[in-house]
């Protein structure tokens, strides 16, 4: 919520990753619209991973080009969701181990095998590797 309408000030907000603001005077219509957008963006069961790939969390599947359904195992869904949550950074091997393997030890071979199987399911090269660091989603 801001009283500022100065372009330079608002551009600084964008650099802080603020993606929505409401100019004063506040009214219930503006507030409801902003809250509705926030809820839909943050609590939606469908996440767009790529322009051609949508992850449906509740159904545990990918939708490719709005027509091909790709079923996922639980860990595959969790992995893609983790990459999405970290979409502007690399998801480290340690983060993957803590989130997906939890109490179990994750070997490099187990992770490589898991990623290879998941990549084979997805028609496009969506999952990228940063050697020695981790994985990230291809934004293109």
N, C-alpha and C positions, 0 to 999 in steps of 0.2 A: 504494500500500500504506500503510495507516494503522492506528494503534492507537486513534485517536480515534473515538468514537461520539457525541460531543456534537453536537446538532442544529445549533447556531449555527456551529460549525466546518465541518460538512459543507455547510451552506448557502453558506458562503464559497467552498467548492470549486466549487459549481455556478456561482457568479458568475465564476469563472476559466475557465469552459467545460470543466471536467473532467467527463466524462460517465460515468465508471465508477471505482469504487474498491473495494478489497478490505480488509475489516477483519481485523486479526490475531486469532487465530492463523491463519497461512497454511496452506492445505492444497492438495494438487495438484489436487483437483477444482475448487476455487474459481479457482485460477490458470489451469487449462486452459479453463474456461468463459469467463473474461475474455479470454484470448488468442484464443479461437475467435470471440467477438463482435467483437473488434478486427479480426481478419483479414477476416471477412465484411464488415464495414462499410467497411474501407479498400481491399480488393482485389477486391471484387465487380465483376463485369462488368455488373451491372445497377444503375442509379442511379435512385432515385425523384426526379424533378424536381418533381413535383406529384402530388397524390393520384390524378390520372387519367393521368399521363404517366410512363412509365419509359423511360430511355435505356439501350439495350443497347450497350455499347462494342465488344464483340467482333463482333457482327452488324452494327454501324453502322446502327441503326434505332431508332425510337421505337415504343413500344407504347402506344396510346391506349385507355383504358378496358378493358384486358386483351383487346381483340379486334381493333382496327385497327392494322395494321403500317404505319409510315411510314418508307420507306427514306431514308437520309441520305447526302450526300456527305461525304468525309473532313473537309473544313473545317467543315461544319455540325456534325458530331459533336464535333470539337475545340472549337468555339465553345461549344456547350451544356455540354460537360465543364468548360471554363474558367469559365463562369458558375456552375456548380455548386460548383467548388472555391472560388470567391469568394462563396458564397451569402449571407454576412452583410455583404457590402460591395458597392460598385459596382465593376464591372470597367471600368477606364479604357480610353479609346481607345488609349493608348500600350501597355497590356498586350495588348490585342487585336491591335494591329499587330505587336508583338514575337512573340507566340505563334503567330498564324495566318498572317501575311504574311512573317514572318521577315526575309529579306534584301531583300524587295521593298517598294517604297513603297506604302502604302495610302492611296488618295484617299478623301475623304469620300463621294463619289458611289459608289465601289466598295463601301464599307462599307454605305451606305444600301441599295443594290441587293441586297447579300448578305442583310441583315437582312429586307428586304421579302420576298424569295423564301422565306426560312426561315419567317417568320411565316405566309406563305400555306400552307405545308405543315402547320402545327400547328393543330388545330381550336380551341384556346383561346389567349387572349392571354397567353402565358407569358413573353415577353420584353418587359421594360419599359426605357424610355429615361430617363436623367436628363440633360437637356440640358446641354451643355458638359462633362459628366463622363464618361458611359459608359453601360453597360447592366447590368441585373441581372435575376434570375429573380423572377417574381411568386410569393410564398409561398402565396397563397390559392388 
